[in-house]
Amino acid sequence: MVDEAHPHLSLVRQCQLLRINRSSLYYRPVAPSEEELALLRLLDQQYLQTPFYGSRRMTEHLRQQGYQVNRKRVRRLMHQLGLQAIYPKPKLSTAHPEHKIYPYLLREVEIVCVNQVWSTDITYLPVLKGHFYLVAIMDWYSRKVLSWRVSNTMDVYFCIAALEEALSIYSPPQIFNSDQGAQFTANAFTERLKHSEIEISMDGRGRCHDNIFIERLWRSVKWELIYLKAFEDGQHLMEELKAWFNWYNRLRPHQSLNYRTPDEIYYECD
């Protein structure tokens, strides 16, 4: 919006009118260092194996790998990844006043058909010079990934885009389950579910087992794809994810499905 060649308004005046800080005009983002990317990758890998590790244990783990890091830095990197140690907490954090937290509806519920329950989550994906976030929507009964999106920011819009795609292709579920992340408690997201008369369910904070199937999906996509390749950029990542999700749905047998594929189960029961 700022025109550096404007004949009448100086940059200072334009910034004043737009109510932005003039220093932001000269800011150039700095790419993360090779060491920081390596630390992020190590934290992400270790969390898949030990989700109960907090910043203290993660700091010690990185030191054992030869990195001289302090707990403050590790805590910052874990926050950047969206990682939180899984352990019983005496008090839950206060929700945003405009973001309603919904109860968990799936305790002791038997999942007996497709489109009974869908679930969603976001995970971190590293590339050579940065990182992206992946959101996926899964049918619990068949384990089929119904839609997914990749973004370089954790905003609500790429989550809504994934939801809209799933609802445009498949019959809506009875229950939609997510964690209490700001993207899924946002009014724009929950109102879209209500518009389709879908019941909203949310995990207890810090309870990864409430959404266990999609947690297993993240483990599979990372160990079977992300950690095996060096992705040059977002386009390369998108191409490989598209191929992997097609393989996962159509060809990858699941032991829990009696070695059948998600597509076989989904379309047989739909």
Secondary structure, 3 states (H helix, E strand, C coil): CCCCCCCCCCHHHHHHHHCCCHHHHHCCCCCCCHHHHHHHHHHHHHHHHCCCCCHHHHHHHHHHCCCCCCHHHHHHHHHHHCCCCCCCCCCCCCCCCCCCCCCCCCCCCCCCCCCCEEEEEEEEEEECCEEEEEEEEEECCCCCEEEEEEECCCCCHHHHHHHHHHHHHCCCCCEEEECCCHHHHCHHHHHHHHHCCCEEEECCCCCHHHHHHHHHHHHHHHHHCHHHCCCCCHHHHHHHHHHHHHHHHHCCCEHHHCCECHHHHHHHHC
